[in-house]
Amino acid sequence: MSSFKMADPNGIGLASPLSSEMRRLDKMRLIAVAEPIRHSERDGKSVSLTQFDDPETGKTRWAVETIEMYGLRRDIRDSGDETAAGLWADAEIARLGLI
């Protein structure tokens, strides 16, 4: 019986652990598809507070996504602390004048 290791096009085995960049991209994908808890938007600026489950830890996390200048500047910060994430979202909403 022969066995072989499946590989992606770059020749890296599928069983190898994800790089930190791939983990970050996976987390960004989870944030992007999750429904925001709060969202404020006006004049090409927006702030979203989103809850998602971290696949690495299995714990709930919260992300604040800030978009400025019609998407030319985008910042995502995530936290394991709901209160801290909510305060950050409030600060970003105030900073961008979305109140």
C-alpha positions in Angstrom: 0.0 0.0 0.0 1.5 3.3 -1.0 0.9 6.6 0.8 1.5 10.1 -0.3 1.3 13.5 1.2 -1.1 15.9 -0.5 0.4 19.3 -1.1 -0.8 22.7 -2.2 0.6 24.2 -5.5 3.6 25.6 -3.6 4.5 22.1 -2.4 3.7 22.7 1.2 1.9 19.9 2.9 -1.7 20.5 4.0 -1.0 19.2 7.5 1.6 21.8 8.2 0.5 24.5 10.7 -0.7 27.8 9.3 1.7 30.7 9.2 0.9 33.8 11.3 -0.1 35.6 8.1 -2.5 32.9 7.2 -4.0 32.9 10.7 -4.4 36.7 10.5 -6.1 36.4 7.1 -8.4 33.7 8.4 -9.4 35.9 11.3 -10.1 38.9 8.9 -12.3 36.6 6.8 -14.3 35.6 9.9 -14.7 39.3 10.9 -15.7 40.2 7.3 -18.6 37.7 7.1 -19.9 38.2 10.7 -22.9 40.4 11.3 -21.9 43.6 13.1 -23.3 44.2 16.6 -23.1 48.0 16.0 -22.4 49.9 12.8 -22.1 53.7 12.1 -21.5 55.1 8.6 -21.5 58.5 6.9 -19.6 60.2 4.1 -17.3 57.3 3.2 -16.4 56.6 6.8 -17.6 53.7 8.9 -17.0 51.9 12.2 -18.3 48.4 12.9 -18.2 46.4 16.2 -18.4 42.6 15.4 -18.5 39.5 17.5 -16.8 36.3 16.2 -15.5 33.0 17.4 -11.7 32.6 17.2 -11.0 29.3 15.6 -7.6 28.9 17.3 -9.0 29.3 20.9 -12.7 28.6 20.4 -13.4 31.7 22.5 -15.5 34.7 21.5 -13.7 37.8 20.5 -14.8 41.3 19.4 -13.4 43.3 16.5 -13.6 47.0 15.7 -13.3 47.8 12.0 -12.7 51.4 11.0 -12.9 52.4 7.3 -12.0 55.9 6.2 -11.8 57.7 2.9 -14.2 55.3 1.1 -12.1 52.3 1.9 -8.7 53.7 1.2 -7.8 53.4 4.9 -8.9 50.3 6.8 -8.0 49.3 10.3 -9.1 46.2 12.3 -8.4 45.7 15.9 -9.7 42.7 17.9 -10.0 42.0 21.6 -11.0 39.3 23.9 -12.6 41.9 26.1 -16.1 43.1 25.0 -15.9 46.2 27.1 -12.6 47.3 25.7 -13.8 46.7 22.1 -16.9 48.7 22.8 -15.0 51.6 24.2 -12.6 51.5 21.2 -15.6 51.5 18.8 -17.1 54.5 20.7 -13.8 56.4 20.5 -13.5 55.7 16.7 -17.1 56.8 16.1 -16.4 60.0 18.0 -13.0 60.6 16.2 -14.6 60.3 12.8 -17.6 62.4 13.8 -20.2 59.7 13.2 -22.2 60.6 16.3 
